[in-house]
Amino acid sequence: MNVYNRRTLLLSLIGIGLAISGCATSKEPPTYSGPTKTIRGYLQGPPYARLGASTVVFITAYDATGGVTGSMPKIGATSFTLNRNGYFPIAYEIEIPASHAAPRVSLAVEMRQYGRVTFTNDRQYSQTTGRNLDIPVREAPPRVRTRNYL
């Protein structure tokens, strides 16, 4: 087999693998299209913290009816880019399905700039039973890097 045939065979196998993996079913549930409930509020952070225009905010909603545990079902998520330089507070809103409107909703917040987490919830989760919630955030602790010495 010459080099060109091997290369063609390898590229064909890679293409078939990509086509098969693209046809696989997603683990994410389908997008909800029914009535929704909106939770609004402000992200409250340190007044001295300067936020860049490229900061991306990720907010995830969980059903905390059974308490705050590691197995809370995810009921909604949103993300947005600030698109402005500035300071806290930051307005947000997230929609969750109204038919699944849990008596208690937990929101997890993560703010990233240049791919690095810069701010997170002040507590593990901020909880609400209503439609308004101001969430305190704090600077993320520095990431400890370990080296593998052989």
CYANA upper distance limits for C-alpha pairs under 8 A (distance plus 0.5 A):
  1 MET  CA      5 ASN  CA      6.76
  1 MET  CA      6 ARG  CA      7.17
  2 ASN  CA      6 ARG  CA      6.98
  3 VAL  CA      7 ARG  CA      6.62
  4 TYR  CA      8 THR  CA      6.56
  5 ASN  CA      9 LEU  CA      6.55
  6 ARG  CA     10 LEU  CA      6.56
  7 ARG  CA     11 LEU  CA      6.60
  8 THR  CA     12 SER  CA      6.53
  9 LEU  CA     13 LEU  CA      6.72
 10 LEU  CA     14 ILE  CA      6.74
 11 LEU  CA     15 GLY  CA      6.56
 12 SER  CA     16 ILE  CA      6.65
 13 LEU  CA     17 GLY  CA      6.62
 14 ILE  CA     18 LEU  CA      6.68
 15 GLY  CA     19 ALA  CA      6.63
 16 ILE  CA     20 ILE  CA      6.66
 17 GLY  CA     21 SER  CA      6.62
 18 LEU  CA     22 GLY  CA      6.53
 19 ALA  CA     23 CYS  CA      6.96
 20 ILE  CA     24 ALA  CA      7.14
 32 TYR  CA     97 PRO  CA      7.48
 34 GLY  CA     97 PRO  CA      7.41
 34 GLY  CA     98 ALA  CA      8.26
 34 GLY  CA     99 SER  CA      8.40
 35 PRO  CA     97 PRO  CA      6.68
 35 PRO  CA     98 ALA  CA      5.99
 35 PRO  CA     99 SER  CA      7.52
 36 THR  CA     95 GLU  CA      6.50
 36 THR  CA     96 ILE  CA      5.94
 36 THR  CA     97 PRO  CA      4.88
 36 THR  CA     98 ALA  CA      4.88
 36 THR  CA     99 SER  CA      8.02
 37 LYS  CA     95 GLU  CA      6.03
 37 LYS  CA     96 ILE  CA      5.84
 37 LYS  CA     97 PRO  CA      6.56
 37 LYS  CA     98 ALA  CA      5.49
 37 LYS  CA    101 ALA  CA      7.69
 37 LYS  CA    131 ARG  CA      8.30
 38 THR  CA     93 GLU  CA      7.07
 38 THR  CA     94 ILE  CA      6.13
 38 THR  CA     95 GLU  CA      4.88
 38 THR  CA     96 ILE  CA      6.89
 38 THR  CA    131 ARG  CA      6.92
 39 ILE  CA     93 GLU  CA      6.02
 39 ILE  CA     94 ILE  CA      5.90
 39 ILE  CA     95 GLU  CA      6.85
 39 ILE  CA     96 ILE  CA      8.42
 39 ILE  CA    130 GLY  CA      8.08
 39 ILE  CA    131 ARG  CA      4.98
 39 ILE  CA    132 ASN  CA      6.01
 39 ILE  CA    133 LEU  CA      7.61
 40 ARG  CA     91 ALA  CA      8.05
 40 ARG  CA     92 TYR  CA      6.28
 40 ARG  CA     93 GLU  CA      4.76
 40 ARG  CA     94 ILE  CA      7.12
 40 ARG  CA    131 ARG  CA      6.79
 40 ARG  CA    132 ASN  CA      5.45
 40 ARG  CA    133 LEU  CA      6.77
 40 ARG  CA    134 ASP  CA      8.50
 41 GLY  CA     91 ALA  CA      6.36
 41 GLY  CA     92 TYR  CA      6.19
 41 GLY  CA     93 GLU  CA      7.05
 41 GLY  CA    132 ASN  CA      5.88
 41 GLY  CA    133 LEU  CA      5.36
 41 GLY  CA    134 ASP  CA      5.33
 41 GLY  CA    135 ILE  CA      7.91
 42 TYR  CA     89 PRO  CA      6.33
 42 TYR  CA     90 ILE  CA      5.74
 42 TYR  CA     91 ALA  CA      4.93
 42 TYR  CA     92 TYR  CA      6.42
 42 TYR  CA    133 LEU  CA      7.61
 42 TYR  CA    134 ASP  CA      5.21
 42 TYR  CA    135 ILE  CA      6.77
 43 LEU  CA     88 PHE  CA      7.53
 43 LEU  CA     89 PRO  CA      5.89
 43 LEU  CA     90 ILE  CA      5.54
 43 LEU  CA     91 ALA  CA      6.92
 43 LEU  CA     92 TYR  CA      7.79
 43 LEU  CA    134 ASP  CA      6.40
 43 LEU  CA    135 ILE  CA      5.41
 43 LEU  CA    136 PRO  CA      6.43
 43 LEU  CA    137 VAL  CA      7.10
 44 GLN  CA     88 PHE  CA      6.46
 44 GLN  CA     89 PRO  CA      5.44
 44 GLN  CA     90 ILE  CA      7.51
 44 GLN  CA    134 ASP  CA      7.27
 44 GLN  CA    135 ILE  CA      6.37
 44 GLN  CA    136 PRO  CA      5.15
 44 GLN  CA    137 VAL  CA      6.46
 45 GLY  CA     49 ALA  CA      7.91
 45 GLY  CA     88 PHE  CA      6.13
 45 GLY  CA     89 PRO  CA      7.08
 45 GLY  CA    136 PRO  CA      6.43
 45 GLY  CA    137 VAL  CA      5.62
 45 GLY  CA    138 ARG  CA      6.57
 46 PRO  CA     88 PHE  CA      7.54
 46 PRO  CA    138 ARG  CA      7.65
 47 PRO  CA     87 TYR  CA      7.19
 47 PRO  CA     88 PHE  CA      6.67
 48 TYR  CA     87 TYR  CA      7.84
 49 ALA  CA     87 TYR  CA      6.65
 49 ALA  CA     88 PHE  CA      7.85
 50 ARG  CA     85 ASN  CA      7.92
 50 ARG  CA     86 GLY  CA      6.42
 50 ARG  CA     87 TYR  CA      5.82
 51 LEU  CA     55 THR  CA      7.25
 51 LEU  CA     85 ASN  CA      6.11
 51 LEU  CA     86 GLY  CA      5.76
 51 LEU  CA     87 TYR  CA      6.17
 51 LEU  CA     88 PHE  CA      8.39
 52 GLY  CA     82 LEU  CA      8.07
 52 GLY  CA     83 ASN  CA      8.33
 52 GLY  CA     84 ARG  CA      7.06
 52 GLY  CA     85 ASN  CA      5.11
 52 GLY  CA     86 GLY  CA      7.24
 52 GLY  CA    113 GLN  CA      8.09
 53 ALA  CA     81 THR  CA      7.75
 53 ALA  CA     82 LEU  CA      5.83
 53 ALA  CA     83 ASN  CA      4.76
 53 ALA  CA     84 ARG  CA      4.66
 53 ALA  CA     85 ASN  CA      5.26
 53 ALA  CA     86 GLY  CA      8.37
 54 SER  CA     81 THR  CA      6.70
 54 SER  CA     82 LEU  CA      6.92
 54 SER  CA     83 ASN  CA      6.64
 54 SER  CA     84 ARG  CA      8.23
 54 SER  CA    113 GLN  CA      6.76
 54 SER  CA    114 TYR  CA      7.92
 55 THR  CA     81 THR  CA      6.22
 55 THR  CA     82 LEU  CA      6.24
 55 THR  CA     83 ASN  CA      8.13
 55 THR  CA    111 MET  CA      7.17
 55 THR  CA    112 ARG  CA      6.12
 55 THR  CA    113 GLN  CA      5.11
 55 THR  CA    114 TYR  CA      8.04
 56 VAL  CA     79 SER  CA      7.40
 56 VAL  CA     80 PHE  CA      6.15
 56 VAL  CA     81 THR  CA      4.85
 56 VAL  CA     82 LEU  CA      6.91
 56 VAL  CA    111 MET  CA      6.16
 56 VAL  CA    112 ARG  CA      5.74
 56 VAL  CA    113 GLN  CA      6.86
 57 VAL  CA     79 SER  CA      5.85
 57 VAL  CA     80 PHE  CA      5.92
 57 VAL  CA     81 THR  CA      6.76
 57 VAL  CA     82 LEU  CA      8.09
 57 VAL  CA    109 VAL  CA      7.72
 57 VAL  CA    110 GLU  CA      6.48
 57 VAL  CA    111 MET  CA      4.99
 57 VAL  CA    112 ARG  CA      7.02
 58 PHE  CA     77 ALA  CA      8.01
 58 PHE  CA     78 THR  CA      6.53
 58 PHE  CA     79 SER  CA      4.89
 58 PHE  CA     80 PHE  CA      7.40
 58 PHE  CA    109 VAL  CA      6.26
 58 PHE  CA    110 GLU  CA      5.69
 58 PHE  CA    111 MET  CA      6.67
 59 ILE  CA     77 ALA  CA      6.18
 59 ILE  CA     78 THR  CA      5.91
 59 ILE  CA     79 SER  CA      6.63
 59 ILE  CA     94 ILE  CA      8.06
 59 ILE  CA    107 LEU  CA      7.07
 59 ILE  CA    108 ALA  CA      6.17
 59 ILE  CA    109 VAL  CA      5.16
 59 ILE  CA    110 GLU  CA      7.11
 60 THR  CA     74 LYS  CA      7.81
 60 THR  CA     75 ILE  CA      8.45
 60 THR  CA     76 GLY  CA      6.42
 60 THR  CA     77 ALA  CA      4.76
 60 THR  CA     78 THR  CA      7.02
 60 THR  CA    107 LEU  CA      6.07
 60 THR  CA    108 ALA  CA      5.72
 60 THR  CA    109 VAL  CA      7.17
 61 ALA  CA     74 LYS  CA      6.47
 61 ALA  CA     75 ILE  CA      6.11
 61 ALA  CA     76 GLY  CA      5.40
 61 ALA  CA     77 ALA  CA      6.37
 61 ALA  CA     94 ILE  CA      8.48
 61 ALA  CA     96 ILE  CA      8.00
 61 ALA  CA    105 VAL  CA      7.05
 61 ALA  CA    106 SER  CA      6.17
 61 ALA  CA    107 LEU  CA      5.14
 61 ALA  CA    108 ALA  CA      7.10
 62 TYR  CA     72 MET  CA      6.40
 62 TYR  CA     73 PRO  CA      6.06
 62 TYR  CA     74 LYS  CA      4.94
 62 TYR  CA     75 ILE  CA      5.85
 62 TYR  CA     76 GLY  CA      7.51
 62 TYR  CA    105 VAL  CA      6.22
 62 TYR  CA    106 SER  CA      5.57
 62 TYR  CA    107 LEU  CA      6.85
 63 ASP  CA     72 MET  CA      6.31
 63 ASP  CA     73 PRO  CA      6.09
 63 ASP  CA     74 LYS  CA      6.98
 63 ASP  CA     75 ILE  CA      6.91
 63 ASP  CA    102 ALA  CA      6.29
 63 ASP  CA    104 ARG  CA      6.93
 63 ASP  CA    105 VAL  CA      5.54
 63 ASP  CA    106 SER  CA      6.88
 64 ALA  CA     68 VAL  CA      6.14
 64 ALA  CA     69 THR  CA      8.44
 64 ALA  CA     72 MET  CA      6.64
 64 ALA  CA     73 PRO  CA      8.48
 64 ALA  CA    102 ALA  CA      7.88
 64 ALA  CA    103 PRO  CA      8.47
 64 ALA  CA    104 ARG  CA      5.74
 64 ALA  CA    105 VAL  CA      5.76
 64 ALA  CA    106 SER  CA      6.25
 64 ALA  CA    127 GLN  CA      8.41
 65 THR  CA    102 ALA  CA      6.79
 65 THR  CA    103 PRO  CA      6.60
 65 THR  CA    104 ARG  CA      5.61
 65 THR  CA    105 VAL  CA      7.70
 66 GLY  CA     72 MET  CA      8.36
 68 VAL  CA     72 MET  CA      7.47
 68 VAL  CA    106 SER  CA      8.42
 68 VAL  CA    125 TYR  CA      8.38
 75 ILE  CA     96 ILE  CA      6.69
 75 ILE  CA     97 PRO  CA      7.67
 75 ILE  CA    100 HIS  CA      8.35
 76 GLY  CA     94 ILE  CA      7.99
 76 GLY  CA     95 GLU  CA      7.21
 76 GLY  CA     96 ILE  CA      5.74
 76 GLY  CA     97 PRO  CA      8.13
 77 ALA  CA     94 ILE  CA      7.45
 77 ALA  CA     95 GLU  CA      8.29
 78 THR  CA     94 ILE  CA      6.73
 96 ILE  CA    100 HIS  CA      8.27
 96 ILE  CA    101 ALA  CA      7.45
 97 PRO  CA    101 ALA  CA      6.51
103 PRO  CA    129 THR  CA      6.27
104 ARG  CA    127 GLN  CA      7.17
104 ARG  CA    128 THR  CA      6.32
104 ARG  CA    129 THR  CA      5.42
105 VAL  CA    127 GLN  CA      6.07
105 VAL  CA    128 THR  CA      5.99
105 VAL  CA    129 THR  CA      6.92
106 SER  CA    125 TYR  CA      6.23
106 SER  CA    126 SER  CA      5.99
106 SER  CA    127 GLN  CA      4.86
106 SER  CA    128 THR  CA      7.08
107 LEU  CA    125 TYR  CA      6.23
107 LEU  CA    126 SER  CA      5.86
107 LEU  CA    127 GLN  CA      6.84
108 ALA  CA    120 THR  CA      8.34
108 ALA  CA    121 ASN  CA      6.92
108 ALA  CA    124 GLN  CA      7.89
108 ALA  CA    125 TYR  CA      5.92
108 ALA  CA    126 SER  CA      7.30
109 VAL  CA    120 THR  CA      5.97
109 VAL  CA    121 ASN  CA      5.94
109 VAL  CA    137 VAL  CA      8.29
110 GLU  CA    117 VAL  CA      7.30
110 GLU  CA    118 THR  CA      8.28
110 GLU  CA    119 PHE  CA      6.45
110 GLU  CA    120 THR  CA      5.10
110 GLU  CA    121 ASN  CA      7.49
111 MET  CA    117 VAL  CA      6.31
111 MET  CA    118 THR  CA      6.23
111 MET  CA    119 PHE  CA      5.53
111 MET  CA    120 THR  CA      6.78
112 ARG  CA    116 ARG  CA      5.73
112 ARG  CA    117 VAL  CA      4.87
112 ARG  CA    118 THR  CA      5.92
112 ARG  CA    119 PHE  CA      7.61
113 GLN  CA    117 VAL  CA      7.09
113 GLN  CA    118 THR  CA      7.04
117 VAL  CA    140 ALA  CA      6.96
118 THR  CA    139 GLU  CA      6.20
118 THR  CA    140 ALA  CA      5.78
119 PHE  CA    137 VAL  CA      6.63
119 PHE  CA    138 ARG  CA      5.83
119 PHE  CA    139 GLU  CA      4.88
119 PHE  CA    140 ALA  CA      5.42
120 THR  CA    137 VAL  CA      5.75
120 THR  CA    138 ARG  CA      6.19
120 THR  CA    139 GLU  CA      7.03
120 THR  CA    140 ALA  CA      6.45
121 ASN  CA    125 TYR  CA      7.07
121 ASN  CA    126 SER  CA      7.79
121 ASN  CA    135 ILE  CA      7.53
121 ASN  CA    136 PRO  CA      6.61
121 ASN  CA    137 VAL  CA      4.86
121 ASN  CA    138 ARG  CA      6.81
122 ASP  CA    135 ILE  CA      8.28
122 ASP  CA    136 PRO  CA      5.80
122 ASP  CA    137 VAL  CA      5.01
122 ASP  CA    138 ARG  CA      5.77
123 ARG  CA    136 PRO  CA      8.39
123 ARG  CA    137 VAL  CA      8.44
126 SER  CA    135 ILE  CA      6.87
127 GLN  CA    133 LEU  CA      8.41
128 THR  CA    132 ASN  CA      8.06
128 THR  CA    133 LEU  CA      6.94
